[in-house]
Amino acid sequence: MDHSAHHDGGAHDHAAHEGHADHSMAPGGHGGASWGSAVKATLHCLTGCAIGEILGMVVGTALRWGNAPTMVLAIALAFVFGYSFTLFAVRRAGLDLRSAIKVALAADTVSIAVMELVDNAIIALTPGAMDAHLSDGLFWSALLGGFAVAFLITTPVNKWMIGRGKGHAVVHAYH
């Protein structure tokens, strides 16, 4: 990996660091992470997941697809948008595309997977939510409720991973 393009003349790329601040590590590099760092990492992940998932639901519904293909599209787009936020940040920090893809995969895969599993389980288990239309309050309450529960479950997962130098902690090697 090329670490030489990491900073521009010592200037810190704040945009690349956005959403990744406060990944506190104990001496030695793999101590406990702060709850603040876990919340920021989870919000970063949630933003990408929410954009992708809502876009997938809207497209699938607009094309009159059934539940299964709509959910597949929504989950796929959640991963695409979730990865893209990290990918663009580390590319701005100077990482080549191949290395940036590796960092995004390492940083976000578990977080996005947990978030999507929990969110979609909530939607699937909410009576009537799978058949609700975009104009129904039930659709939006199940979706937003699923995101809220997913956030609460994914935050401790991210805290644990960051504390072990994994997940979003990987991104900090490139700041």
N, C-alpha and C positions, 0 to 999 in steps of 0.2 A: 504494500500500500504506500502511496506517495503522501507523506506527511509534510513535505516541504511547502506546499501551497496553502498550508493551514491558516496563516494570517497574512494580511496585506501590510507589510512593513511594520508589523507589531500592532496594528490597529485591530481592535476586537470587533468582530462582526456580530453586533447585537441581534440582528434578525435571526441569525443561525442559533443564537443562544436562547431566544425567546421560547418560553414553554419548557425550558430545561434547567432553569435556575434552581439553586438550593438543593442539589443532590449531595447532601452532607454525607461524608464518609468518615468513619473513625480512622485513626492512624493505621497505616497498613493498607488502606484502600478498600477493604471489604468489610467494614463494620456496618452498623445499623444505619439505615437511611431515615431521614426525617419524614414525618407525615406530610409536611409541606411539599417536599420533593415528590412524594407519591401522588398527592392530589394534583400537582401540576402535570405530571406525566399522564395521569388518568384523564384529566381534562383535555390534554393534547390529543390523546387517543379517541376520547369520546367525540370531539369535534369532527375528526375525519370520519369516524364510524357513522355519526348522525347524518352528516351530509350525504355520504354514500348510500346509507340505508333508506333515507327519505327519498332521495332521487330514484333509487331502484323501485321503491313502492309506487311512486308517482308514475314512472314509466310503465311498469308492469300493469298498473291499474288502467292507465290511459290506453294501452294496447289491448286491454281486456284479456290479459293472460290469467291463468288460474293461480291459485295460492302457491303451489310448489315452484313454478318458474319465476314468479314474482319474488319469492323469498330468496331463491338462488341468485337472481340478479341483484337484489338488495344486499345480500351478504358479500357477493363478489365486489360490488362497488364500495362497500364499507371497508374492505381490505385495501382496495386500490386507493381510496382517498386517505385512509389511515396511514398507509405506507408513504404516500406522496408528500404529506406534510413533513415527515422526517427526511425523506429523500431530497426535497428542495432545500431544506435547511442545511444539510451537510454538503450539498453541492455548492451553495453560496459560501460555505466556509472553505471551499477550495478542493474538496475531495473529487477524484475522478468518478465517472458514472458507475463503473463496475464496483468500486469500493463503496460508493454511496448506497448502492442497492444492497450490498452485504450488511452495511450498518443498519439500514432501514428494516431489513428482515430480522436482524438480531434484536433490534430495539423494540419492535412492535408486534411481532407474531403472537406471542403469548397473550399480551394485553388485548389485542384485537380479538383473538380467538375466544378468550374468556368473556369479553364484553358482548360479542355476537351470540355466543352460546346462551348466556343469561338473558339478554334482551329478547332473543327470539323464543326462548322457552317461556318467558312471561307472556309474550303475545300469543303463543300457541295455547297456553293454559288459561288465558282470559276468555271466558265464555263469550262467543259472538265476535271476538276481535278479528279472527281470520276472515270472516265474511263481511266485516264492516267496510264501508266505502270511505274514500278520502274526505267526504263531506260530513261523516259521522264523528261525533265527539268521542264515541267509544274507540274508534281507530286511533285518534290522537292521544287519548288518555292511556290506552294500553301501550302505545309506542313510547310516550314520554315516561310513563311509569316503569317500563322496561329499561329505559336508559338510566333512570334514577337508581333502580335496584342494581343494574350492571355496574354503575359507578361505585356504589357502596361495596360490591363484592370485588371489583377489579382493583380498587385502591390498595387494599392490604396485599394483594398479589404483587402489584408494582412496588410497594414498599419492600417486600421481601426480596424481589429480584434486584432492585437498585442496591440494596444493602449487601448483595453478593456480587456486585459489579456486573450485573446482567441487565437486560431490558434497556430502559432509557439511560442507564449509566454508561452504556457503550457509546452513546452520542458524545459524551463529554471528552472523549479522547481526541475529538476533532474540533474543539473550541479553542 
